[in-house]
Amino acid sequence: MICADIAGIGLLKINQLYSLLLIMFQNFSLQNIDFSRMEYVILINLSTSFLGTLFLIPLVKKFGEKFNIIDTPNKRKLHTNSIVRLGGIALFIGFVIGLLSVLFTGVLESYSLENISAYGRIFLFMATGIFFLGLFDDLFNLSPRFRLFYQFIIASITWVNNLSIDTLDFSYINPNLSNVELPATISYLITVFWIVGIINAFNWIDGADGLAAGIFIIAAFSFLIIEYTSGVQYLTCILASVIGPVIAFFIFNYNPAKILMGDSGSYFLGFNLSIASFISSTDANLGLNFVVVLLIMFIPIIDMAFVIFNRIKKGKSPFIPDKTHLHHRLLKSGLNQKETVKIIWGLAIILSIFALVLKGIFDPIFIFYSFILYIFFDVRIKRFLKKIFS
């Protein structure tokens, strides 16, 4: 009875949304569109970046095949064929195309570099720097120590330019602790290790076809919703411009993958997520709610933490790859790649919806819907239900 009532409330909200969309489309006319509105700018950013990457991926794939820039199979990797690993190039160029699409909206002045906050500018410059680190690694196979050193340099430059975690929000513990300021040394350590940690966590989760791309889309959409509702326009545009390319890339990366994002793609996307998680709190001088951020980023973070702990426990270097990641363990349980990836996506969706409910953006009813959605993703639950009702 209670579930029926909850579902009824949810259906009422969906019907109201449907009615609103119907009215919008009935009155739709190109002459009536105000392209300076935030919603249309986001749509243009996302669409042009998507189309740019969709067009570029076949070209990048041919380039990689011609110059033999491929990822070869081994006992740790899941793919059995050699695959081009330069997808990050198409992602990055598509991202740039998305940002430049603002030229066609007539609101260039509002979204020019001069009018983007200093935090937004350093975000873009450092994201470019981390992309090139990954690209050089894809091309020349850089040493792990050099990559880690470069990442710390990028993160340190980011902190020096005041894009940092300076205050934390502990209001869920005590209402008076909503804006706890951190000493400079603690701020530096937390900021740098957070950025470097998320970059590598996202890189490590990129082990099954479509997994990292799907995790990124879920997390980035969550942050986009947070920034849009908070009115942080420039960051909303940046996120829209990076989500579009990843959706296009996903079409070619889903099992069986035709191209891989490589380190250039995973480093670039990981850096974007690490900064998007706290840039608006820095910009508005507000405490960072780590609970919300950790929920959205939980899958790659817990996966990396488990792998590092497990390797150290066995007396191995945490930097030597193995098959102890979450997707490897699910595969060992008898699932195939598609089933494994869908289960992890389902968990990521539930956790992100929890985060948005805690943030006060989503109604608690969406938690109920997220569990229903997860049932469709989790093949084990579907098998169990099939046995019950068959």
Summary of the structure (lengths in Angstrom):
residues: 390
radius of gyration: 21.4
end to end distance: 24.4
largest distance: 66.8
contacts: 1295
relative contact order: 0.12
helix: 71%
strand: 2%
